[in-house]
Amino acid sequence: MSLFKTYAGLSRDIYYLCLARTINSTGDFIFSLITLVLTLQMGMSVVSAGIFVSMAALISGPGVLLGGYLSDLIGKKTIIVSGQILSALMIMSCSFWSGTMTIGYLLIAVMFFISITRPAYNALIIQLCPEEKERKSAFSLMYLGANLGIALGPLIAGFFIKDYVHIVFLSIGIVFLISTFIIWKKVHVGASDQITQTMTGERGHHTQQPQGEQQPHGKQQQQEHEHPEQQKHKQGSYPSRQQQESESLPSPLFPLLLKNPLVVFFIVVSFLNYFIYMQYSFSLPLQMNHTFGEHGAAYYGSVMTINAISVILLTTLVLSVTRNFTALNSIAAGALFYGIGFGALYLLGDWPQFAIVVVSTVLWTIGEILVQTNINLYIASRVPDSHQGRFNGLLLFVGCLGYTLSPYLTGLFIRSVDMKSVWIIILGISLFYAICMVLLWYIEKNASNKRGIESPDYSKSV
C-alpha cells in the first residue's frame, strides 16, 4: 500500500493538525534540552541535572490530567492553542536568562504546559474522525510526522546548543508559534461537534454512535459562512438547563469508569507498554556501554538512527499488513515484537555483535509502531466524546507512571542480578502484556456473542 493511499481521504483539518504536530515536534525535546543546558552551560553535575529531569517527568502527570479535564470543559483546540502559546513564550524567555538557574525552572514549566496539550491532541483527532479507518490513518500520520520532527530537531539544535543556546531557545519558541498559528487558523471544529459532545454527555455511554462525528468538510464550511441567526435557529435557540450545565461543566468521570470496567482494565494494563518502551532510553544505552565499552555511546546513537529510519520506512507497510486486525490484536502483536526485539539483546552476553542490536532494534520498532498507533483507538469508540479528553489524560498519566518507575525498578533489578538478565524479564513482561490484550479481546467478543450480535465495528483498528 502506497503512502498516498494510506493517508488519502482524510479531512483537511486532520492534515493541518498533523502538519502542525510535525512542526511542533522539531522543538519537542525538552528533556534532552534540560540535561544539555544544565550540564554544558551551567556546569551542573549529572546527578543534579537528573533531579531537574525527574521533576519535569513528574510534573507531566498532573499536566495530562489537567489537560484532559480542561479539554472536555473548554474545548480541545482551545487547550492546544493556549498551552503551546504559553510554552512558546516561556521557552523564548529562556534566552534572556542564559547562565542562570531560572532556565531549569522555566523548562520544567514548559514541560507542564506541553503535557497539558497531549490529551487534547488525541481527543481532537477522535473528534474530527467519525470513522475507525480515518482514526487509524490519522493517528499513524500523526505518529509518523512526530517522529520526523523529533529526528530533525535535535540534529539541527546540536550544532548550536553549546555556543548559541539563545538561538535554540528562540527557534523552538518560533516553531511552537508557527505550529499554533496553523492550528488556530486551519483546524476547524464545527458547531455540530459541540452539539454532539453535549448530547453525548447527557446520554452517557448508552448510545454507541460514532464519537466525534462531524459534518463533511464542505458542509461544515457552508455552516461557518451562514448567518449567525440561521445557525442559532438550527442549533436550537433556547437550550435546556441540562444542556447549559453540560456545556459549562463536564459530567462526572467516576460513574463512567464504573460502567466501563474493561476500559479501566485496558488503561491500567497499558502501564506495561510504557514500562517496556522506556527500556530503549534506559537499559539499552547501559547495555551498549556494557557490551562495547567506550564505543557504547556511538553504538547507541546508531541504534536511535536505525529506530528513526525504521519508523519512517516501515510504518505504512506494517499498518497495511495489519489493516484487518482489531486494535487489541494489533497491540498484542506489538507486545510480541517488543518481547522478541528486546529479548534478543540477551544474546549479547555470548555474542557481542552489533548485528544482533540492529535486528533487535528493527523488531522492537515494529512493536512500537503497532502499539503506539493503536493504543488510542481502543478508547476512542468506547467513551463518549464529552469524556475523551479525560480518558486520554488518564492513559497518558499511566504512561507518565510507567516512564517514571521503569528506570528505577529496572535499575534495582540490574544491580541485584546482572545486565543481560533484564532482557529476559522484559520478554516475560511483554508476553504477559500480549496475553492481557488477547484476553480483553476474547472477553469483549464473548460478551457480544452472548447478546446475539456481531462484534461491534468500533473494535476494528482499521
C-alpha positions in Angstrom: 0.0 0.0 0.0 1.5 3.3 -1.0 2.0 6.3 1.3 -0.6 8.3 -0.7 -3.3 5.6 -0.5 -2.7 5.0 3.2 -3.3 8.6 4.2 -5.6 9.8 1.4 -9.2 10.7 2.1 -8.7 12.4 5.4 -10.2 15.9 6.1 -8.1 19.0 5.6 -8.4 19.7 9.3 -6.5 16.4 10.0 -3.8 17.2 7.5 -3.2 20.6 9.0 -3.3 19.2 12.6 -0.7 16.6 11.7 1.4 19.2 9.9 1.3 21.4 13.0 2.3 18.5 15.2 5.2 17.6 12.9 6.5 21.2 13.0 5.9 21.4 16.7 7.8 18.1 17.4 11.0 19.5 15.9 11.4 21.6 19.1 9.8 19.0 21.3 12.9 17.6 23.0 12.7 19.4 26.3 14.1 16.5 28.4 17.3 16.5 26.4 17.5 20.2 26.4 17.2 20.4 30.1 20.1 18.0 30.5 22.3 19.6 27.9 21.8 23.2 29.0 22.3 22.5 32.7 25.5 20.4 32.2 27.1 22.2 29.2 26.1 25.8 30.0 25.7 25.7 33.8 28.4 23.1 34.6 25.9 21.2 36.8 26.7 17.7 37.8 24.8 14.8 36.1 23.1 13.9 39.4 21.8 17.5 39.9 20.7 17.7 36.3 18.9 14.4 36.7 16.9 15.9 39.5 15.6 18.5 37.2 14.7 15.9 34.5 12.9 13.9 37.1 10.9 17.0 38.2 9.9 17.6 34.6 8.8 14.0 34.2 6.8 14.1 37.5 5.0 17.3 36.6 3.9 15.9 33.3 1.5 13.6 35.2 -0.7 16.3 36.7 -0.3 18.2 33.4 -2.0 15.5 31.3 -4.8 15.0 33.9 -5.5 18.7 34.0 -5.3 18.9 30.2 -7.8 16.1 29.8 -10.3 17.8 32.1 -9.9 21.2 30.5 -10.2 19.7 27.0 -13.7 18.5 28.0 -14.5 21.7 29.8 -13.5 24.5 27.4 -12.6 22.6 24.2 -9.6 20.7 22.8 -8.5 23.2 20.2 -8.5 26.0 22.8 -6.3 23.9 25.2 -3.8 23.1 22.4 -3.5 26.8 21.3 -3.3 28.1 24.8 -0.8 25.5 26.0 1.5 26.0 23.0 1.5 29.8 23.2 2.4 29.7 26.9 5.1 27.1 26.2 6.5 29.2 23.4 6.6 32.4 25.5 8.3 30.6 28.3 11.0 28.9 26.2 11.7 32.1 24.3 12.2 33.9 27.6 14.9 31.4 28.5 17.2 33.3 26.0 17.1 36.3 28.4 18.1 34.2 31.5 21.1 32.4 29.9 23.6 31.3 32.6 21.1 31.3 35.5 19.2 28.6 37.3 16.0 30.2 36.1 16.3 28.3 32.9 15.9 25.0 34.6 12.7 26.0 36.3 11.3 27.6 33.1 11.9 24.4 31.2 10.1 22.4 33.8 7.1 24.8 33.4 7.4 24.3 29.6 7.1 20.6 30.1 4.0 21.1 32.2 2.2 23.2 29.5 3.3 20.8 26.8 1.8 17.9 28.7 -1.5 19.7 29.0 -1.8 19.7 25.2 -1.2 15.9 24.8 -4.7 14.6 25.7 -6.2 17.4 23.7 -4.4 16.4 20.5 -5.6 12.8 20.9 -9.1 13.7 21.7 -9.3 16.2 18.8 -8.2 13.6 16.3 -11.0 11.3 17.6 -13.5 14.2 17.4 -12.5 15.1 13.8 -12.6 11.5 12.5 -16.0 9.8 12.8 -14.8 6.5 11.2 -12.4 4.0 12.7 -10.4 3.7 9.4 -9.9 7.5 9.4 -8.8 7.5 13.0 -6.2 4.8 12.3 -4.8 6.7 9.4 -4.9 10.0 11.3 -3.1 8.5 14.4 -0.5 6.8 12.2 0.1 10.0 10.2 0.5 12.0 13.5 2.9 9.4 14.8 4.9 9.4 11.6 5.1 13.2 11.5 6.1 13.5 15.2 8.9 11.0 14.6 10.2 13.0 11.6 10.2 16.2 13.7 11.9 14.5 16.7 14.6 13.1 14.4 15.3 16.5 12.7 15.0 18.9 15.7 17.8 17.6 18.0 20.1 17.1 15.0 19.8 20.7 13.9 19.9 22.0 17.5 23.1 20.0 18.2 25.1 22.4 16.1 24.1 25.5 18.1 23.4 24.2 21.6 26.9 24.8 23.0 27.8 28.3 21.8 24.4 29.7 20.6 21.9 28.3 23.1 19.8 31.5 22.9 19.3 30.9 19.2 18.0 27.4 20.1 15.5 28.8 22.6 14.2 31.5 20.2 14.0 28.9 17.4 12.0 26.4 19.4 9.6 29.2 20.6 9.1 30.3 16.9 8.5 26.7 15.9 5.8 26.4 18.6 4.2 29.7 17.5 4.1 28.6 13.8 2.5 25.3 14.8 -0.1 27.1 17.0 -0.9 29.5 14.2 -1.7 26.6 11.8 -4.0 25.0 14.3 -5.7 28.3 15.1 -6.3 29.3 11.5 -6.7 26.0 9.6 -8.1 23.4 12.0 -11.9 24.0 12.2 -14.0 22.3 14.9 -17.6 22.7 13.6 -20.6 23.7 15.7 -22.1 20.2 15.1 -19.2 18.7 17.1 -20.2 20.8 20.1 -23.8 19.7 19.8 -22.7 16.0 19.6 -20.5 16.5 22.6 -23.3 18.0 24.7 -25.8 15.4 23.6 -23.4 12.5 24.2 -22.6 13.9 27.7 -26.3 13.9 28.5 -26.9 10.4 27.2 -23.8 8.9 28.7 -22.4 5.7 27.1 -25.7 4.1 26.5 -25.7 5.1 22.8 -23.0 3.6 20.6 -23.0 6.3 17.9 -19.6 7.2 16.4 -17.9 9.6 18.7 -16.6 12.9 17.5 -18.9 12.8 14.4 -19.0 16.0 12.4 -20.4 17.2 9.1 -18.5 16.6 5.9 -15.9 19.3 5.3 -17.8 21.1 2.6 -21.0 21.2 4.6 -19.1 22.4 7.6 -17.6 25.3 5.7 -21.1 26.2 4.5 -22.4 26.3 8.1 -19.5 28.5 9.1 -20.5 31.1 6.4 -24.2 31.1 7.2 -25.7 34.0 9.0 -25.3 33.6 12.8 -29.1 33.8 13.3 -29.6 30.9 10.9 -27.0 28.8 12.8 -28.7 29.8 16.0 -32.1 28.5 14.9 -30.6 25.3 13.5 -28.8 24.6 16.8 -31.8 25.5 18.9 -32.3 29.0 20.2 -33.2 28.0 23.8 -31.1 25.2 25.2 -32.4 23.5 28.2 -30.9 24.0 31.7 -29.5 20.4 31.5 -27.8 21.3 28.2 -26.4 24.5 29.6 -25.0 22.7 32.6 -23.4 20.0 30.5 -21.8 22.7 28.3 -20.4 24.6 31.3 -19.2 21.6 33.3 -18.2 18.1 32.2 -20.3 15.3 33.5 -18.6 13.2 36.3 -15.9 10.8 35.3 -16.2 8.2 38.0 -19.7 6.9 37.1 -18.5 6.3 33.5 -15.4 4.4 34.9 -17.7 2.1 36.8 -19.8 1.5 33.6 -16.7 0.6 31.6 -14.5 -1.8 33.7 -12.9 -3.2 30.5 -11.7 0.3 29.5 -10.3 0.8 33.0 -8.5 -2.5 32.8 -7.1 -1.5 29.4 -5.7 1.8 30.8 -4.2 0.1 33.9 -2.5 -2.6 31.9 -1.2 0.0 29.5 1.3 0.8 32.3 3.2 -2.3 31.0 3.5 -0.7 27.5 5.2 2.4 28.8 7.4 0.4 31.2 8.6 -1.8 28.4 9.1 1.0 25.9 11.2 3.0 28.3 13.9 0.4 28.1 15.1 1.9 24.9 16.3 5.0 26.7 17.5 3.5 30.0 18.6 -0.2 29.8 19.6 -0.1 26.1 22.3 2.6 26.5 23.6 0.8 29.6 23.7 -2.5 27.6 25.7 -0.7 24.8 28.2 0.6 27.3 28.4 -2.9 29.0 29.0 -4.7 25.7 31.0 -2.2 23.6 32.8 -0.3 26.3 34.0 3.2 25.3 32.3 2.9 22.0 28.9 2.3 23.6 27.7 5.9 23.2 28.4 5.8 19.5 26.6 2.5 19.0 23.6 3.8 20.9 23.5 6.8 18.6 23.4 4.4 15.7 20.5 2.5 17.4 18.5 5.7 17.6 19.2 6.4 13.9 18.1 2.8 12.9 14.9 3.3 15.0 14.1 6.6 13.3 14.7 5.2 9.8 12.7 2.1 10.6 9.7 4.2 11.8 9.8 6.2 8.6 10.2 3.2 6.2 8.1 0.6 8.0 5.0 2.5 9.4 3.0 2.4 6.2 4.0 -1.2 5.5 3.2 -2.5 9.0 -0.2 -0.8 9.1 -1.2 -2.1 5.7 -0.3 -5.7 6.7 -2.3 -5.4 9.9 -5.2 -3.4 8.5 -7.7 -6.1 9.3 -6.5 -6.6 12.8 -8.6 -5.3 15.7 -6.9 -2.6 17.8 -6.4 -5.1 20.7 -4.9 -7.7 18.3 -2.6 -5.1 16.9 -1.4 -4.1 20.4 -0.9 -7.8 21.3 1.2 -8.4 18.2 3.2 -5.2 19.0 3.8 -6.6 22.5 5.2 -9.8 21.0 7.6 -7.8 18.8 8.6 -5.8 21.9 9.4 -9.1 23.7 11.3 -10.7 20.8 13.2 -7.5 20.0 14.3 -6.6 23.5 14.7 -10.3 24.4 17.2 -10.8 21.6 19.6 -8.5 23.4 20.2 -11.3 25.9 22.3 -12.9 23.2 24.9 -10.1 23.5 26.2 -11.9 26.6 27.6 -14.7 24.5 27.8 -13.0 21.1 28.7 -9.3 21.4 27.9 -8.5 17.8 26.2 -5.2 16.7 24.3 -7.1 14.1 22.2 -8.5 16.9 21.4 -5.0 18.1 20.4 -4.0 14.5 17.9 -6.9 14.2 16.7 -6.2 17.7 16.1 -2.5 17.0 14.0 -3.3 13.9 11.9 -5.8 15.7 11.1 -3.6 18.8 10.5 -0.7 16.4 7.8 -2.7 14.7 6.3 -3.3 18.1 6.4 0.4 18.8 4.6 1.2 15.5 1.8 -1.4 16.2 1.2 -0.3 19.8 1.6 3.4 19.6 -0.7 3.8 16.5 -3.5 1.6 18.1 -3.4 2.4 21.8 -5.7 5.4 21.4 -8.2 3.6 19.1 -9.5 1.3 21.8 -10.7 4.1 24.0 -11.9 6.2 21.0 -15.2 4.4 20.3 -15.9 3.2 23.8 -16.0 6.5 25.5 -18.4 9.5 24.9 -16.9 12.5 23.2 -17.6 14.5 26.3 -15.1 12.3 28.2 -12.4 11.8 25.5 -10.1 14.4 27.0 -10.2 13.0 30.5 -9.8 9.3 29.4 -6.9 10.2 27.2 -5.5 12.2 30.1 -5.8 9.1 32.3 -4.0 7.0 29.7 -1.2 9.5 29.4 -1.0 9.7 33.2 -0.4 6.0 33.4 2.2 6.5 30.7 4.0 9.0 32.9 4.0 6.5 35.8 5.5 3.9 33.5 8.2 6.2 32.3 9.0 7.4 35.8 9.1 4.0 37.5 10.7 1.9 34.8 14.2 3.2 35.1 14.1 2.9 38.9 12.7 -0.6 39.1 14.9 -1.8 36.2 18.0 -0.3 37.9 17.2 -2.2 41.1 17.0 -5.4 39.1 20.2 -4.8 37.2 22.0 -4.0 40.5 20.6 -7.2 42.1 21.3 -9.6 39.2 23.1 -8.7 36.0 22.7 -6.6 32.9 21.7 -9.3 30.3 19.1 -10.9 32.5 16.9 -7.8 32.4 16.0 -8.6 28.8 14.5 -12.0 29.8 12.4 -10.1 32.4 11.3 -7.6 29.6 10.5 -10.6 27.4 8.3 -12.1 30.1 6.5 -8.7 30.8 5.9 -8.3 27.0 4.3 -11.8 26.8 2.1 -11.0 29.8 1.0 -7.7 28.2 0.2 -9.5 24.9 -1.9 -12.1 26.8 -3.8 -9.4 28.6 -4.7 -7.8 25.3 -5.9 -11.1 23.8 -7.9 -11.9 27.0 -9.6 -8.5 26.7 -10.4 -9.1 23.1 -11.8 -12.5 23.9 -14.0 -11.2 26.8 -15.5 -8.5 24.5 -16.1 -10.9 21.7 -17.7 -13.5 24.0 -19.9 -10.8 25.6 -21.1 -9.7 22.1 -21.9 -13.3 21.1 -23.9 -13.9 24.2 -26.0 -10.8 23.4 -26.6 -12.4 19.9 -25.0 -9.6 18.0 -21.9 -9.3 15.8 -18.7 -8.0 17.2 -19.0 -4.2 17.1 -17.2 -2.4 14.3 -15.6 0.0 16.7 -13.3 -2.7 17.8 -11.6 -2.6 14.5 -8.3 -0.8 14.3 -8.9 -0.1 10.6 
